[in-house]
Amino acid sequence: DTGESQTLYDPAGSYVRNSNIPRGSGDMFDGADANLSDYEKFHENNGSTVEFNSLDTTSQQEQTLIENMLNLGGAIPFTCAASVSTVLDGICGIESSSIPGILQENAENTKCQK
């Protein structure tokens, strides 16, 4: 995050933004709707465990991530890890995986962690 704005990608997810505006087809949220604390509370209130990995990305990498999100768009149910992995593929050395645990492991072992 460059501090300019935040973007949250929740492919195949159920997150409802604070503004209660219906989800768009791209599964992306920005501005106040991209609040990680609200996102975490939403999922924890629905019984999920939420873990975050922070990546020390460059502005160019962040632009690539947003372009990847826009190009991939939303996802069908049960493909969230595969979609996130596709968006992250190659950023900070993250390798693509459709398996959530492997994606988590890859994110924990990146070359550009904060």
C-alpha positions as CSV (number, residue, x, y, z in Angstrom):
1,D,0.0,0.0,0.0
2,T,1.5,3.4,-1.0
3,G,-0.8,5.3,1.3
4,E,-2.6,6.8,-1.7
5,S,-5.5,4.3,-1.6
6,Q,-6.4,0.8,-0.6
7,T,-7.8,-2.0,-2.7
8,L,-9.3,-5.2,-1.3
9,Y,-9.8,-8.2,-3.5
10,D,-12.3,-10.8,-2.2
11,P,-12.8,-13.2,-5.2
12,A,-15.7,-15.7,-4.6
13,G,-16.1,-14.1,-1.2
14,S,-19.1,-13.0,0.8
15,Y,-17.8,-9.7,2.2
16,V,-20.4,-7.0,2.3
17,R,-19.0,-3.4,2.2
18,N,-19.8,-0.9,4.9
19,S,-21.7,1.3,2.5
20,N,-24.0,-1.7,1.8
21,I,-23.7,-1.1,-1.9
22,P,-24.0,-4.5,-3.6
23,R,-20.8,-6.3,-4.6
24,G,-19.6,-5.6,-8.1
25,S,-18.8,-8.4,-10.5
26,G,-15.0,-7.8,-10.1
27,D,-15.0,-8.6,-6.3
28,M,-12.8,-5.5,-5.7
29,F,-13.3,-2.9,-3.0
30,D,-11.6,0.5,-2.7
31,G,-11.5,3.5,-0.4
32,A,-13.4,3.2,2.8
33,D,-14.9,-0.1,1.6
34,A,-11.4,-1.7,1.6
35,N,-11.0,-1.5,5.4
36,L,-9.1,-4.6,6.5
37,S,-10.3,-4.3,10.1
38,D,-14.0,-4.4,8.9
39,Y,-13.1,-7.3,6.5
40,E,-11.6,-9.2,9.3
41,K,-14.5,-8.6,11.7
42,F,-17.0,-9.6,9.0
43,H,-15.4,-13.0,8.4
44,E,-14.7,-13.7,12.1
45,N,-18.3,-12.9,12.9
46,N,-19.2,-15.6,10.3
47,G,-16.9,-18.2,12.0
48,S,-13.8,-17.9,9.9
49,T,-10.2,-17.4,11.0
50,V,-8.5,-14.6,9.2
51,E,-4.8,-14.3,8.7
52,F,-3.0,-11.4,6.9
53,N,0.4,-11.3,5.2
54,S,1.9,-7.9,4.5
55,L,4.0,-7.5,1.4
56,D,6.5,-4.7,1.0
57,T,5.6,-3.9,-2.6
58,T,6.7,-1.2,-4.9
59,S,4.2,1.2,-6.6
60,Q,4.8,-0.7,-9.8
61,Q,4.0,-4.0,-8.2
62,E,0.8,-2.5,-6.7
63,Q,-0.3,-1.3,-10.1
64,T,0.4,-4.8,-11.5
65,L,-1.7,-6.3,-8.8
66,I,-4.6,-4.0,-9.5
67,E,-4.4,-4.6,-13.2
68,N,-4.3,-8.4,-12.5
69,M,-7.5,-8.0,-10.3
70,L,-9.2,-6.1,-13.0
71,N,-8.2,-8.5,-15.7
72,L,-9.2,-11.6,-13.7
73,G,-12.3,-10.1,-12.2
74,G,-14.7,-11.9,-9.9
75,A,-14.6,-15.6,-9.3
76,I,-17.0,-18.5,-8.9
77,P,-17.5,-20.1,-5.4
78,F,-14.6,-22.1,-4.0
79,T,-12.0,-20.6,-6.3
80,C,-10.8,-17.8,-4.0
81,A,-7.3,-19.1,-3.4
82,A,-6.8,-19.9,-7.1
83,S,-7.9,-16.4,-8.0
84,V,-5.8,-14.6,-5.4
85,S,-2.9,-16.8,-6.3
86,T,-3.3,-15.9,-10.0
87,V,-3.3,-12.2,-9.1
88,L,-0.2,-12.5,-6.9
89,D,1.7,-14.9,-9.2
90,G,5.3,-13.6,-9.6
91,I,4.9,-10.7,-7.2
92,C,7.6,-10.9,-4.5
93,G,8.4,-14.4,-5.7
94,I,5.0,-15.8,-4.9
95,E,4.2,-18.9,-6.9
96,S,0.7,-19.7,-8.0
97,S,-1.3,-22.4,-6.1
98,S,-5.0,-23.1,-5.9
99,I,-4.6,-24.7,-2.5
100,P,-5.2,-22.2,0.3
101,G,-2.5,-23.6,2.7
102,I,0.2,-23.5,0.0
103,L,-0.8,-20.0,-1.0
104,Q,-0.5,-19.0,2.7
105,E,2.9,-20.7,2.9
106,N,4.1,-19.0,-0.3
107,A,2.9,-15.6,1.1
108,E,4.7,-16.2,4.4
109,N,8.0,-16.9,2.5
110,T,8.0,-14.0,0.1
111,K,11.1,-12.1,-0.9
112,C,9.5,-8.7,0.0
113,Q,7.8,-9.1,3.4
114,K,7.4,-6.1,5.7
